Structures are given as C-alpha cells and as structure tokens.
Amino acid sequence: MSIFPALLTLHLIAFILMVGTTLIDFINYRTFWRLVNSQKEQAAGILAAAKNYSRLTGIGAALLIATGTGMAAPLHAFLGTQLWFKLKMILVLLLVINSIFIGRRLGVKLRKIFGTDSHDAIDQVLNLKYKLQTYYLVQLGFFLMIVLLTTYKFS
C-alpha cells in the first residue's frame, strides 16, 4: 500500500489552508482600511483577529513542505529534471520569503503604529496600506502561478 495518496491529500489540505487564510487575511485588511478613519475600535478588533492568521498560514506551510518533501523524495531523480517543478519550487521559496520578510514585517509595523495614540498614527497606518495590498496581491499571484504550473506540467 502506497502512502502517496495520503500525502497528496494532506498536501492539498495544507495548500488550501495557506491560500484560504491568506485570502481571508487580505479581506480582513480591506475591511480594516474601510474602518480605520471612522470606526477605530472596530478596526482595532479586526487587526487583533488578523494577527492569528499568520499562525494558521505557518502551520499550512510547514505541513505543505513536509508532505511535498514526502511525495517528492521517491521521485527526486524524475522531478529534478522537470522545468515546471523547478519553477514551482522557486515560487514556493519566493512565497515563504515574501511572507516572512515582507508580510510579517508590515503586519508588526502596522500593529505597532496603530497601537500608539499619536495624532499622526493614522497617516502612518495609511502609508502602509498600499504596501500591504501589494504584498497580498503578490502572495495570491504566487499561489495562482503554483496552481497553474502544477496543473499544466510542461517539460
């Protein structure tokens, strides 16, 4: 009996967890931006809830990497020659780097600035708006490209 179907199932679940939490986080931040000027307390609540999503995304990433490694290990000689697989691995690496070094940094900076009571805090928060939107669009774009590469496995 092969373990491959179980690994593939867990791999897909982990991918869905990562994409889903990233999408929900993006939607929450869009709601936050709508409320930040008019309903600061509700915006703070959304920001506090969004903090937990990075943990879910991290769990999904760890499970994704573990199951992907488990599936690829027996096929390493074959997959190593496939261009689509090499590109997919580059995208996965960029996804992780973008999440850790850009997304996490922007989220921490946003929470820190929003938590202050200075009069220019809202202006500083709004300065992060486009950076965070760009971050989420890039992340979702990476996910889409990974799906496309996996679906249309070209040589």
Residue, then its C-alpha position, 0 to 999 in steps of 0.5 A: m500500500s502506497i502512502f502517496p495518496a495520503l500525502l497528496t491529500l494532506h498536501l492539498i489540505a495544507f495548500i488550501l489552508m495557506v491560500g484560504t487564510t491568506l485570502i481571508d487575511f487580505i479581506n480582513y485588511r480591506t475591511f480594516w482600511r474601510l474602518v480605520n478613519s471612522q470606526k477605530e475600535q472596530a478596526a482595532g478588533i479586526l487587526a487583533a483577529a488578523k494577527n492569528y492568521s499568520r499562525l494558521t498560514g505557518i502551520g499550512a506551510a510547514l505541513l505543505i513542505a513536509t508532505g511535498t518533501g514526502m511525495a517528492a523524495p521517491l521521485h527526486a531523480f524524475l522531478g529534478t529534471q522537470l522545468w515546471f517543478k523547478l519553477k514551482m519550487i522557486l515560487v514556493l521559496l519566493l512565497v515563504i520569503n515574501s511572507i516572512f520578510i515582507g508580510r510579517r514585517l508590515g503586519v508588526k509595523l502596522r500593529k505597532i503604529f496603530g497601537t500608539d495614540s499619536h495624532d499622526a498614527i493614522d497617516q502612518v497606518l495609511n502609508l502602509k496600506y498600499k504596501l500591504q495590498t501589494y504584498y497580498l496581491v503578490q502572495l495570491g499571484f504566487f499561489l495562482m502561478i503554483v496552481l497553474l504550473t502544477t496543473y499544466k506540467f510542461s517539460 
